[in-house]
Amino acid sequence: MTATATRVDESAPPKPNPGRAPRVISFSQRLSRWDLKVSPYLYISPFFIMFLVVGIFPIAFTAVISFMDWDLVRNSGEFVGFDQYVWILGQPQFWTALRNTFSIFLLSSVPQLIAAVFIAAMLDRNIRSKTFWRMGVLVPFVMAPVAVALIFSNMFGDNHGLVNSVLTDLGLPAIQWHKDAFWSHVAISTMVNFRWTGYNTLILLAAMQAVPRDYYEAATVDGAGAFRQFRSITLPSLKPTLIFVIITSTIGGLQIFDEPRMFDQFGRGGAAQQWLTITLYLYDIGWGQWNFGRAAALAWILFLIILIIGLINLLVTRRLVRDEGRR
């Protein structure tokens, strides 16, 4: 006896069931499917539309203007290639502004970061009225930068400033805050530190709050003191947040404008360009000399400087994260 196997043709379409009616999709069901697929993109589209209008378009337009001798009145210009960039790089004022910018950035960012870590560590401890003190460190940040600059510029006055009055009462010589380049950088850096230390403190404090408390309890049982716990537990846990704070401080420090602009009544960076920054120089070229092609070129040079430093920070970040993962 032989058995015959019948092969079923799988490629053939299934036979319709005569007893079952075809399914009809209503308009509301189609609308619901369309809403499920398209509505997420509609919800986020306002941001991208606004970013395209107020972000991408001005950046692209500035890039075009930087290669032209632009006339703002006629809203037209003549293509000159890289002449605007060559002119900017050939000006001594640019290199003076670049040096002053990095000097103010270092004098503000380094003490600011150290103070923010210290204050955050104090606020992370079990102290009374923690909410009050945490809100208090943010008060300088919400103050208007122009008001902060005006107050501190009067405090650092050469003749009748509060700081010089205290120094002379202590028997120390008065400092020429607006004449000496280094001390003008110190005064401007003090304004920056006053405004941004509290902001960075709260970011670091949030990172400290995320560290499991079990680590500190185990370290206490092993006999580790507060300083050893901070060095061995807190700081290693803060590495990603510290990198973020360093990157944002670098970008903001290289774009500093309000504090040096309001440090004196003229806003030109000093009589001898003691505290002239890149943004102040850009403002003077654009609205002082009415040469928007050169101002656009300087803006792109500043962008490239920030981009290079950002890439360096990115490489350092990857190295630190890789080393942390290996450990």
Secondary structure, 3 states (H helix, E strand, C coil): CCCCCCCCCCCCCCCCCCCCCCCCCCHHHHHHHHHHHHHHHHHHHHHHHHHHHHHHHHHHHHHHHCCEEEECCCCEEEECCCHHHHHHHCCHHHHHHHHHHHHHHHHHHHHHHHHHHHHHHHHCCCCCCHHHHHHHCCHHHHCCHHHHHHHHHHHCCCCCCHHHHHHHHCCCCCCCCCCCHHHHHHHHHHHHHHHHHHHHHHHHHHHHHCCCHHHHHHHHHCCCCHHHHHHHHHHHHCHHHHHHHHHHHHHHHHCCCHHHHCCCCCCCCCCCCCCCCHHHHHHHHHHHCCCHHHHHHHHHHHHHHHHHHHHHHHHHHHHHHHHHHHC
